[in-house]
Amino acid sequence: MFELILAATASTYSFLRRFMPTAIVIDAINTRRGLKWGVLAMLFAVP
C-alpha cells in the first residue's frame, strides 16, 4: 500500500514539474542565464 502511494506521488510530482507553466518559468528564472529576468519577474509579481 505504501509503495503504491509513493509511486503515485512521485509520478504526479514529475508530471506537474515537467508540464506546469509556473514550474517551467521558475526553472528558467533560476538558471544562470535567467537571473537577469528575476528582478523583472519580482516587479510583475508585486502588483
NORURFEN-V469029 format. One record per pair of residues at least 24 apart in sequence whose ideal C-beta (glycine too) atoms are under 10 Angstrom apart, sorted by the first residue. I is the first residue (numbers start at 0). J is the second residue. If there is no record, write none. Layout:
BEGIN
{{I,J} {I,J}}
END
This chain:
BEGIN
none
END
